[in-house]
Amino acid sequence: MKFSFLTDPKAFECNGFKINPVSEFDGILTQFYQSMNVSNGWFYGPEEKLKKTSLENKKFEKRGPINCCSFFQINPTHKIISETYSDDHLRFLILCYGFLQGLYLTPEGYSYLGRTAYEPGKLNGLFLMGSDYVNGMECVNRFYISSNDEQRNQMFSSIHWFLLGQGYYFDWDKFDAQYKVLDGLYKLSGIRAPNHASRPIELAIKYNITLPHWAELDSTGKKSKLSKLRNELVHEAKFGGHPIGYSFPDEDYSLEFTSFNTKLISAMLDIDTPYLAAESNDNQFWSWDIKT
């Protein structure tokens, strides 16, 4: 099964499967660098001119605006090969390899949805080095093999939105996506919290992860900065205490919430990395350094 898009030429083999660049890898990379619309680590779809109505054509002299397509495909850069695993199994491995790379990777024939990161580490602040490739993918594969269909589907959904949600433009959309990821991981964990605000606390305890200050309960024992922000966004059409766009929270959720979810996903996949002990507001790049 072929997939994309990845500039890393690393080839490696795990139990039951191997990942290699496609034979046309160098040419595809050259074409990418020559023709792709990119900015700040993201690539965008082909440009298209938006149509104007007949009335607009009469009133406005300027052409329609140029937009980048939201749904598009590009040539695959890699392939995953297995003689025993099903297509569903391989699609799961591809998505999780993307999680390890800090990128959204998708099988050939699937469309990209808007802007997509191409710089490794862009979506998680982590780099694969040395034995990380094999060690990380062996963890992912063991999770798939030991899980039932419902657990696999929930983990796939959580990682899928974790990666895609970072491509949104507005902070409230990014926050909403990461909160859905948190809820999905909570469902997958099997734990039970006394109230909604306690979910990240119970997750942090179970997986031995430092709890961000914004997830700590207030004096009522039933609310936190995180839960208040979420409830206002979902139920009151507000973000940061005001109508969307008029205010922003003091906390950097785009960095810290993503970091917290990165650690949760890693721990639930049984990936043993020093990054699990990092503070959520740490904006440095780390190597995975995955232990066996």
Secondary structure, 3 states (H helix, E strand, C coil): CEEECCCCCCCEEECCEEEEECCCHHHHHHHHHHHCEEECCEEECCEEECCCCHHHHHHCCCCCCEEECCEECCCCCEEEECCCCCHHHHHHHHHHHHHHHCCCCEECCCCEECCEECCCCCCCCEECCCCHHHHHHHHHHHHHHHCCHHHHHHHHHHHHHHHHHHHCCCHHHHHHHHHHHHHHHHHHHCCCCCCHHHHHHHHHHHCCCCCCHHHCECCCCCCEHHHHHHHHHHHHCEECCEECCCCCCCCCHHHHHHHHHHHHHHHHCCCECHHHHCCCCCCCCEECCCEC
